[in-house]
Amino acid sequence: MKKIGLAVCYDTKNFGSQLQVLATVKKVEELDCKSEIIRYKKRITPTFIVQTIPRLFNISFVKSKLSGNQKDNALKSKPFYQVQVQQRNQRFDAFVDKYFAPLFSESYGGWETLVAKCKKNYDTFLCGSDQLWLPNNLGSHFYTLEFAPDNKPKIAYATSFGVSQIPNSQKKSTAKYLNRFQHLSTRELVGQKIIKELTGKTAQVVCDPTLLFDAEGWKQMLPEKKVVEEPYVFCYFLGTNEEHRKIANEFKNKTGLKLVTCPFLDNYVECDLNFGDIQLFDMDAADFVNLIRHAEYILTDSFHGSVFSILNHKKFMTFNRFNAGANSRNSRIDSLCILLGLGERRYSGDVMNVEKDINYNAVEEKLEKLRADSIKYLETALK
């Protein structure tokens, strides 16, 4: 039996990231492959310094680091919420311990050790989904599988660039790592276009790993339960747009339904201190799925918030988290809605449109074909 080395982002404090890793490892397991999650621990070595220096001149990378620091500093002045966020982070860690720790490799300390150990420990390498190929991440060299030997198969499953255009300064290095993959697939139509432009190769557009399983499949992995007993609207906003919160409150006033929120996940947003009738912190990815399963409506700016709304045939509305443009990270939601015929679920000025029925028979027909094609791609690549 082949041993697959998985380069997946399992330790991010984000529900969608953890759920797509869970789906990836479960599907690889179903395809009769033995897998191991590669754990890479960076060390300050000459090689690491040389690899890292370019990132210090990457404006997007620096901004993302500053944003994280801003959230941490803001919460220090709000001790109650700081404790609540720490509790939620513990739930994230517990989810990792339960679902991913049994698949962990030994800890590979330093780039040289990573290269040497992986060369002999794995037959094939798979780079998982999510926005692992963001231009911000290029300097890490991990999710690009640059540590894997040239003579062993390298697979990209639904890996996303997160943007619609690669910076000119990164096009050559991006093409170089892409050309080392024997099997290329991406989650977005724009990702397929980027790969074609840079390598001449036609990558397959496949579904996010979370869509490889239907609602019943997810119930087997994460049993159903009620997190909130009374009827509610689940407002899952990761972005900083305060107008989205105002629109959600307008919907609450018109429907009389309470708003359930999960504040301060990706960002600190001041108005979130008072946004939501029920603010949840003590929750994990399973609770996130169950909140969607039992919501009357979902208002979200999240890709995976949209995905699990679709899987559970819910009435939902998706807001744009990012501004339009080459660096926009809306492309994954754009592709999802185009591929499944759900363009009308994008917010366009009237939140009450969320009450409109969705023809989920038509959606499922498109989704089942996409799912079957995606599984076939993965099965072929892993052979």
C-alpha positions in Angstrom: 0.0 0.0 0.0 1.3 3.4 -1.0 2.1 5.9 1.8 0.9 9.4 1.0 2.6 12.4 2.7 0.0 15.1 3.2 0.9 18.8 3.2 -2.2 20.3 4.7 -2.9 23.3 6.9 -4.4 21.5 9.9 -3.5 23.9 12.7 -5.2 27.1 11.6 -7.8 28.5 14.0 -10.4 28.4 11.3 -13.4 26.1 11.0 -13.4 25.8 7.2 -9.6 25.0 7.2 -10.0 22.2 9.7 -13.1 20.7 7.9 -11.4 20.6 4.5 -8.4 18.8 6.1 -10.8 16.3 7.7 -12.5 15.7 4.4 -9.2 15.2 2.6 -7.8 12.6 5.0 -11.2 10.8 5.1 -11.4 10.6 1.3 -7.7 9.5 0.9 -8.5 6.8 3.5 -11.6 5.7 1.6 -9.4 5.3 -1.5 -7.3 2.7 0.3 -4.2 4.7 0.8 -2.2 5.0 3.9 -1.6 8.7 4.7 0.4 10.8 7.1 0.2 14.5 7.9 3.6 16.0 7.4 4.6 18.1 10.4 7.3 20.6 9.6 8.9 22.6 12.3 10.9 25.6 11.0 14.3 26.2 12.4 16.5 29.3 12.1 19.2 28.1 9.8 21.1 29.8 6.9 18.7 28.0 4.4 15.7 29.3 6.3 17.0 32.8 6.4 17.7 32.9 2.7 14.2 31.5 2.0 12.5 34.0 4.4 14.1 37.3 3.4 11.9 37.8 0.3 8.8 37.6 2.4 9.8 40.7 4.4 9.4 42.7 1.2 6.0 41.2 0.4 3.5 43.9 1.3 0.5 41.4 1.6 2.5 39.1 3.8 3.5 41.9 6.2 -0.1 43.3 6.3 -1.5 39.8 7.2 1.0 39.6 10.1 0.2 43.1 11.3 -3.6 42.3 11.2 -3.1 39.3 13.5 -1.1 41.4 15.9 -3.8 44.1 15.8 -6.4 41.5 16.8 -4.3 40.2 19.7 -3.5 43.7 21.0 -7.1 44.8 20.8 -8.3 41.8 22.8 -5.8 42.5 25.5 -7.9 45.6 26.4 -11.0 43.3 26.6 -10.0 40.7 29.2 -13.5 39.0 29.1 -13.3 38.5 25.3 -9.7 37.6 25.4 -10.5 34.7 27.8 -13.4 33.6 25.6 -11.3 33.6 22.4 -8.6 31.6 24.3 -11.3 29.0 25.2 -12.3 28.7 21.6 -8.7 28.3 20.5 -8.5 25.4 23.0 -11.5 23.8 21.2 -9.7 24.2 17.9 -6.7 22.4 19.4 -8.9 19.6 20.8 -10.3 19.1 17.4 -6.8 18.6 16.0 -6.0 16.2 18.8 -9.1 14.1 18.1 -9.1 14.0 14.3 -5.6 14.7 13.1 -3.1 13.7 15.7 -3.4 10.0 15.0 -2.1 10.7 11.5 0.8 13.0 12.5 4.3 12.2 11.3 7.2 12.8 13.5 8.2 16.4 13.8 10.6 17.2 11.0 12.8 20.0 12.4 14.4 22.2 9.8 14.4 22.2 6.0 17.3 19.8 5.6 15.6 17.2 7.9 12.3 17.7 6.1 13.9 17.0 2.7 15.9 14.0 3.9 13.1 12.3 5.9 10.4 12.8 3.3 12.5 11.4 0.6 12.5 8.0 2.2 9.2 8.1 4.2 6.7 8.6 1.4 5.8 7.2 -2.0 3.6 10.1 -3.1 2.9 13.7 -1.9 -0.4 15.5 -1.8 -0.8 19.2 -1.3 -4.3 19.8 0.2 -6.9 22.3 -0.5 -7.5 25.8 0.9 -5.6 29.0 -0.1 -2.2 27.4 0.3 -0.8 29.0 -2.9 -1.6 32.5 -1.8 1.2 34.8 -3.0 1.8 35.6 0.7 2.7 32.0 1.3 5.2 31.5 -1.5 8.2 32.1 0.7 7.4 29.2 3.0 8.2 26.6 0.2 6.2 24.0 2.0 2.7 23.8 0.4 4.4 24.1 -2.9 6.0 20.7 -2.2 9.5 22.0 -3.0 10.8 19.7 -0.3 9.6 16.6 -2.2 12.0 14.7 -4.4 11.8 15.2 -8.2 11.3 11.5 -8.9 8.2 11.0 -6.7 4.6 11.9 -7.7 3.3 15.2 -6.5 -0.5 15.9 -6.5 -2.4 19.1 -6.0 -6.0 18.6 -4.9 -8.2 21.7 -5.1 -5.3 23.9 -4.1 -6.1 27.6 -4.4 -4.1 30.7 -5.2 -6.8 32.8 -3.5 -6.2 35.7 -6.0 -7.1 36.2 -9.6 -3.6 37.3 -10.7 -0.1 36.3 -9.7 2.3 39.3 -9.1 4.8 39.7 -11.9 7.6 39.3 -9.5 6.4 35.8 -8.6 5.4 34.4 -11.9 8.7 32.7 -12.7 9.0 31.0 -9.3 5.3 30.0 -9.3 5.7 28.4 -12.7 8.8 26.5 -11.5 7.0 24.8 -8.6 3.8 24.1 -10.6 5.9 22.3 -13.3 7.1 19.8 -10.6 3.6 18.5 -10.1 2.5 15.4 -12.0 -1.2 16.0 -11.2 -2.6 19.5 -11.0 -6.1 20.5 -10.0 -7.5 23.7 -8.5 -10.7 24.7 -6.8 -11.3 27.9 -8.9 -11.8 28.6 -12.5 -9.4 31.5 -12.2 -6.8 29.1 -10.7 -7.1 26.9 -13.9 -6.5 30.0 -16.0 -3.4 31.0 -13.9 -1.9 27.5 -14.3 -2.5 27.5 -18.0 -0.9 30.9 -18.5 2.2 30.0 -16.4 2.8 26.4 -17.5 0.7 25.6 -20.5 -0.9 22.8 -18.6 -4.7 22.3 -18.3 -5.4 21.7 -14.6 -8.7 20.1 -13.6 -11.2 22.2 -11.7 -12.4 20.0 -8.8 -14.6 20.6 -5.8 -13.4 21.7 -2.4 -12.7 18.6 -0.2 -15.7 19.4 2.0 -17.9 18.9 -1.1 -16.6 15.4 -1.6 -19.1 14.2 1.0 -22.9 14.9 1.0 -24.9 15.8 4.1 -25.3 12.2 5.2 -21.6 11.6 4.8 -20.9 14.5 7.1 -23.3 13.3 9.6 -21.3 10.1 9.8 -18.1 12.1 10.5 -19.7 14.8 12.7 -23.0 13.6 14.4 -25.9 15.9 14.4 -26.9 17.9 17.5 -28.5 21.2 18.4 -26.2 23.9 19.6 -28.9 26.5 20.0 -32.4 25.4 20.8 -34.5 28.4 19.6 -35.0 29.5 15.9 -32.1 31.7 14.7 -30.2 33.2 11.9 -26.5 32.1 11.8 -24.4 35.2 11.0 -20.9 33.9 10.1 -18.8 36.9 9.1 -15.0 36.6 9.0 -14.4 40.0 7.3 -14.4 43.5 8.7 -17.3 45.1 6.8 -19.5 46.8 9.4 -22.2 47.3 6.8 -22.8 43.6 6.6 -23.6 43.6 10.4 -26.1 46.4 9.9 -27.8 44.5 7.1 -28.0 41.4 9.3 -29.6 43.5 12.1 -32.1 44.8 9.5 -33.0 41.2 8.6 -33.4 40.4 12.3 -35.8 43.4 12.8 -37.9 42.2 9.9 -38.1 38.6 10.8 -37.9 38.7 14.6 -35.3 35.9 14.6 -32.3 36.1 16.9 -28.8 36.4 15.5 -26.1 33.8 16.4 -22.6 35.0 15.9 -19.0 33.8 16.4 -17.0 37.0 17.1 -13.3 37.7 16.6 -12.3 34.7 14.5 -10.1 36.2 11.8 -10.3 39.9 12.8 -11.1 42.2 15.7 -14.1 44.3 14.6 -15.2 46.8 17.3 -18.9 46.6 16.4 -18.8 42.8 17.0 -18.7 43.5 20.8 -22.5 44.2 20.5 -23.3 42.2 17.4 -25.5 39.1 17.8 -28.1 38.0 20.4 -26.2 34.8 21.1 -22.4 35.1 20.8 -20.6 31.7 20.8 -17.0 31.1 21.7 -17.0 27.6 23.3 -17.4 25.8 20.0 -15.4 23.7 17.5 -15.8 22.8 13.8 -18.4 20.2 14.6 -20.5 22.9 16.4 -20.0 25.2 13.3 -21.5 22.5 11.0 -24.4 21.9 13.4 -25.1 25.6 13.7 -25.6 25.6 9.9 -27.7 22.4 10.0 -30.3 23.9 12.3 -30.3 27.6 11.3 -33.4 29.1 9.7 -31.1 31.2 7.5 -27.4 31.8 7.1 -25.8 35.2 6.3 -22.1 34.8 5.6 -19.0 36.1 3.9 -17.3 32.8 4.2 -16.6 30.2 1.5 -17.1 27.2 3.8 -20.1 28.9 5.4 -21.6 28.9 1.9 -20.5 25.3 1.3 -22.1 23.8 4.3 -25.3 25.9 3.7 -25.4 24.2 0.2 -24.7 20.7 1.6 -27.5 21.1 4.1 -30.0 22.7 1.6 -30.3 25.9 3.6 -31.5 29.3 2.6 -28.4 31.5 2.6 -26.9 34.7 1.4 -23.2 35.2 0.7 -21.6 38.7 1.0 -18.3 39.7 -0.6 -15.6 39.8 2.1 -13.0 41.4 -0.2 -13.0 44.2 -2.6 -12.9 43.4 -6.3 -9.5 43.5 -8.2 -6.5 41.3 -9.0 -5.7 40.8 -5.3 -9.3 40.0 -4.4 -9.9 36.7 -2.7 -13.6 36.3 -3.8 -12.7 33.9 -6.6 -13.5 30.7 -4.7 -17.0 31.9 -4.0 -17.4 33.2 -7.5 -16.4 29.7 -8.9 -18.7 27.9 -6.4 -21.7 29.9 -7.4 -21.0 29.7 -11.1 -20.4 25.9 -11.1 -23.5 25.2 -9.1 -25.8 27.8 -10.6 -26.2 29.8 -7.4 -25.3 33.3 -8.5 -28.6 34.7 -7.0 -27.3 33.8 -3.5 -24.7 36.6 -3.7 -25.8 39.7 -1.8 -26.9 42.4 -4.3 -28.7 45.0 -2.2 -31.7 43.2 -0.8 -31.1 40.9 2.1 -34.7 39.7 2.0 -33.8 37.7 -1.1 -32.4 35.1 1.3 -36.0 34.0 1.9 -36.4 32.9 -1.7 -36.5 29.1 -2.4 -33.5 27.4 -3.9 -33.9 24.6 -6.5 -31.7 22.2 -4.7 -32.6 19.4 -7.1 -30.8 21.3 -9.9 -27.9 22.2 -7.5 -27.5 18.5 -6.5 -27.4 17.4 -10.1 -24.5 19.8 -10.8 -22.8 18.9 -7.5 -23.0 15.2 -8.0 -21.3 15.4 -11.4 -18.6 17.7 -10.0 -18.1 15.4 -7.0 -17.8 12.3 -9.2 -15.3 13.9 -11.5 -13.3 15.2 -8.5 -13.1 11.7 -6.9 -12.1 10.2 -10.2 -9.3 12.7 -10.5 -8.1 12.0 -7.0 -8.4 8.2 -7.5 -6.4 8.3 -10.7 -3.7 10.6 -9.2 -3.2 8.3 -6.2 -2.8 5.1 -8.2 
